[in-house]
Amino acid sequence: MEVASATNHRGRPAPARPRNPAPSRGHPRVALVHDFLLDLRGAERVFLELCAMWPDADIYTTVYNEPGTEGRFAGRQIHTSPLQRLRPSARTFRLLLPLYPAATESLDLSGYDLVVSSSSAWAHGVICNGSTVHVSYCHNPFRYAWSDHDETLARCHSRVVRELLRATFRYWRRWDRNAARRTHRYVANSRTTQFRLRTYFGREAEIVHPPVEIGRFTPGPVDRHYVIVSELMPHKRIDIAVEAFNQLRLPLIVIGDGPAVRALRRQAGPTVDFVGRLTDEATAQVMQSARALVMTSIEEFGIAAVESQAAGRPVIARHGGGALETVIEHVTGCFWSGGPAELARAVLEFDDAAIDPAACVASAARFDVSTFRAGIREQVAAAAASVDARARVPG
């Protein structure tokens, strides 16, 4: 097995540290694992909080890009897989899809007492020592192989590519199930993910909702625009909002980037503005002044919905998924289902002025960072106790 290399602060391979970290007196040796660190989305923000909880822990990931992650992980000891040599970016890393399971298993996690993985795809599959406690925080089992399997294949117009993907997903499902047997404890980010872990992996999981930096947001004057904050991927269905706001001729600001951006720009009328990725401060300003946040996809959790409420603004959310746990109908937002016509109707019928910003802020407070930290520490302690109990049972 090839030793995963560390990366220096510029994201280039650096000399790897010793295979077995030296034990520290009275302190567990901790490693944190994330699928990939190429940009900064919701899952990466959750991982940043895990890093803050264990500031001395080593970080492992298949591939890493410092500029793409805005330098948020600079100064940490980061270990990558052999795929790092190919220098994939946020735009190209999906081309290596069949290689990530093996790359994950190549990460050398020997010598740690605790491994906490943050997984929406493959990080949960790391191989640990028999004495290591592995807790996996699951954002979602790998979407394309599981919950979006049929939709992903349907979007592929090439028969050859479709059959290659089908074979890849078949292999991935087998790998996922095997990997799930190695993990001591799963923690789900929502009821949706909890259900999928039970259905796909046969594993039960407690729920610890993601942390939201609610202090970033302050209610203020409201402007005329609506806002979307999302990665621009086909499954996010931003096209529905574009068509709806083309019909409504109301201003819509779309914050985010992704493979679908060119097609969406071509579709957009004069009232729809794509502004790309913004700084946290600029994003907060746009959200705080929006009439409402619009959600077009069913999210496993949906951090943006909580951020909008922290800013005192309601959410017009597609009915289902994590929004049912974060949005309170008629109090902090409303729900809709269907296509562009139904979304347009929901926007016209929703009276955002009737929503109390204080109620939105109070709703968001349920998902504060401190609540997340307490929940994770409780789950880690429960996993350690369970492993210890099994170890003391005579064989």
N, C-alpha and C positions, 0 to 999 in steps of 0.2 A: 504493500500500500504506500502510495506516495504521501510524503509529509506535506500538509497544507502549509503554505508560506504565510508569514506575517506581512503586513504592508505598512510602509512608513506614512507620514502625514501627507504625502503627495499621492498616495494610492499606489505606489510602485512596490514590487516585491522587496522585502527586506529580510535579513537573516532571521530564520525562525528561532523562537526561544526553545528551551529544552522540552523534550517530549513530555516529561512528567514534572509538573510544577512542584516546587519545593513546598512542603506543608508549612503553614504558619500556625503558631501556637494559639490554640483556642479559636481559630477562625476557619470556617469551611472554605475550601478552594472552589470558586464559582466560575463557570463559563456561561456566557450568554450567546445564543445562536439565532440568527435571522435568515430568511430565505436568500435575500440579496439586498445590498445597500447601494442602489444606483440613483434613487431619487427620494423625495420626501413626501410620502402620502400618509394616509391614516395609520396604516400598519407600522410605518417607520416612526411615527410620533408615539405610538404605544411602546415601541422598542426603546425609544429615547428615554421614556419613563422607567423602564426596566433597568436601563443603564444608569440612571440617576439613583435607583434603589441600591444597586451594587456598583459603586464607583470604581472599585478596584478589580472588577471582574474582567477577564479576557473576553474579547468578542470574536465570534466565528461567523463566517458567511461565505457563500459560494463565490460571489464577486462583489467588488467594492469600487465606488467612484466618489472621491471626496468632493469635487465641485458639484456633482449632481445632488449630493446630500447636504449642500450648503455648509460644509465644514463642521456639521454638528457632531461628528464622531472623531474629529481631529484630536490628537493627543491620547487616544485610547490604543491599546494593543489589539490590533485587528489581524486575524488570521483568515486567509482565503484559500480556496481550492485551486487545483491546477487550471481551472477555466479562467482564472484571473489573467493568465498569459495572453489570452485572446482579446483582452480589454473590451468586453462588451459594454454597450451603453444602454440607457433606458429604452432606446429605440430599437436596439438590435439583439438584446439578450434573449428574446423569445425564440430566435433562430436556433439556439442551443438546447431547446426544451428537452429532447430525449436524454441529454447528458447530465441533467441536474441530480437525479437520484444517486448515481454513482459518485458525482462530485461531493454530494452531501456526506455519503458514507466514507469518503476519503479524509474528512476532517478528523484530525487526531485529538480526541477528547480524553485521552488517558490521563489519569492522575487527579481528576476533579471529584470533589464530594457532591457538588450540586451542578446540574445543567438545567438552565431554563431556556427553552426554545420558544420563539415567536414565529408561528407558522400559518401561512395561507396557502402553502403548496408543499414544500419538501423539507423544511427545517425540522419537522417532528421526527424525521427518519434518521437522525444522527445516531451513530453507534457509540454507546458508553460502556465503561467498565461495569462489571457485575455489582460493584459496591456503590456505584454512582446513582444518586437520585435524579431522575429526569422528569421535570414538569414541563408540559407543553401548553402554552397559551395559544389557542386555536382561533384565528380570525375566520377561517372557513376551510374545510377540506378543498383540495385543489379544484377550483371552479370548473375548469375546462374538461377535466376527466370525470367529474361527478355531476353537480347540479346543472351545469350548462353544457353537458356532453352532447345532447342531440342538437341544440341550437348552434353550437360551435361547428359541428359537422355540416349542418344545413347551410351555414354561411360560406362554406368552402366550395367554390365552383369547379375546381379541378378534381376529376375523379381520382387521379393518381395521388394527389396530395391528401385527398379525403381518406383514402384507404391507408396511407401512411399514418395519418393522424389517428385513425381508428385503431390501428395496431399499437401505436404509442400509448393511447389512453388505456387499452386493454392491459398492456404491461404495467402502466402506472397504477392502475387499480390493484393489481396483485401486489405490487411493491408497497403501496399505501397500507394495505391490510396487514402485511407482514411487519411493516414499520410500527403500526399501531400496537402490535403485541409487545414491542420493546419498551414503550413509554409507560412510566409508572402512573402518571396522573395527567389527565387532560383538564384544562380550564377553558370554558367556552365564553365567547364575548357576548353572546345573546341566546335567546331561546331558539332562534333559527339554526345557529351553529350547533347548539346542544342537540337538537333533533337530528341533524345531519351526522354528527359523530356517532350517535346511537344507531342510525340507519345504515351508514356506510361502513363503520369500523366495529360496531358492536360494543362501543365504549360509552360509559356514563361520564358526565362531566358537570361540575358545578359552574355557575355563571358568575363571572366578575366582569362587569361592564368596563369598556375602555375608559381611560382617563381623558378628561377634557380640560384644557387650560382656560377655565372660564374667566380668569382674571385678565385675559387679553382683550376682553370685550366690555364695552360700556354703552348702554342705551343713549341715543342722541336724536337729533332731528332726522326726520324721515323724508326721503326724496321720492321721485316718481318710479324708479326702476325696480325690477325684480332681479334676483340673482340666482345663479347656479354655481356651486363649487364642486367640481368633480373631475376625475380623470376622464379624458375623452376617448372611451373605448366603445365598440359597438354595443356591448351588453348593457351599457349605462343608459341607452335609449335617449340621448340628448336630442336626437333628431325629432322626437315627439314634441319637445319643448320649442324647438326652432320653428316647426310648422305651426304650432299653436300661437306663438307670439308673432309669426308672420301674419296670421289671420287677425289677431287682436290689434296689431300695430301699436303694441305697448313696448316700452324699453326693457330689454333683458340683457344683463351683463353675465357672461359665461367666464368663470375663472377656472383655469386648468389647461392641460395640454394632453396630447396622446395621439395615437395612430389615426383616429377618426377626424382630426381637426380639419384637414383639407376638404373632405366631403361636406362637413358641417358648415364650413365657411361658404362653400358654393351654394348651399341650400338656404343660407340665412338672408333675410331681407334687411332693409335699412335700420330697423329698430333693434336688431340683435347684434351685440358687440362681443367679440371674442378677444379677451385681453391677455390670455396666456397665464402663466404662473406668476403670482404676485408675492411680494414679501408678506410676512405675517401681519405687519402693521397695515399695509395697503388692503389686504384681504379683510381685516377687521373693519376698516373704514367703509368699504363697499357693503359689507353685510349689515353693519349698524344702521346704514342709511337706506337700506332696501325696504320695500313694502313687505316682501316676504321672500323666503328661500323656497325654490322650486326643486322638488326631487322627482326624477322621472324613472328611476329604477328601484327595484326592491333590494334594499341593502341588508346585509347580515346585521349590521348595527347602524352605521351612518353617523360618523362624528360631526359632519357638517350640520346636521339637524340640531344637535345639542349646542354647537357653536352659535347658530342663528338665535336660539332661545337665550343663550347667555348674552347676546347683543340686544335682547329685548324684542326680537322680531319673530313673527310666527313662521310656520312651515306649511307649505302646500305639498303634501307627501303622497306618493303612490301607496295605496293601501296594501300593507303586508310587511313582513320582515321586521327589522329592528325599529322602524318608525312606530310600530304599535307599542313599543316599550319606551319610546322617548317623547312622542308627540301626544298631547292630550287633546282630543277632539273638542272643538268649540272653546278651548281654554288657551292652548298654545298653537293651534293650527287646525287644518282640516285634511281629509283624505279624499283621493279620487282614484278611479280605475278606468282603463280603456286606452284610447288613442288621443291624437291632437284635439279632436272636437271636444272630448270629455275634459281634457285638461283646460282648454280655453273656457269651457263653461264653469269649471271649478274656480278659475282665476276671477271671472266676472262676478260670480255669486259670493265669493269670499270677501267679507268686510274686514280688512286688516285693521281698520281704525277702531273696531270694537274689541280688539285684543289688548289686554292689559300687559304692558311690558314687564311690570313687576312679576306677574304670574309666569311669564316666560323665563325670567331670571331665576325664579324659585324652582322651576322645573329643571333647569339646567344644573342647579346646585346638587342634584342627586348624583351627578356623574363627576364630581370633583376628584382631583388627583389623590387626595387623602383617602377617599373611599376605595379607590383602585389599589393603592398601596396596602391598605389593611387587608383587603380581600386576597391579594396575591400572597402576602406573608402567611395568611391563614392556610391557604392551599398548599404552599410549600411545606409548612409545618406538618400538615396532615399527611402529605406524601412521605415525608421523612419518617414519621411515626409508623406509617403502614409498612414501609420497607424494613424498618428496624424490627417490627413485630414479626414479620415473616422470617427475618434472619435468625431470630431467637427460637423459632419452632424447630425441634429436632427433625433431621431428615430421615 
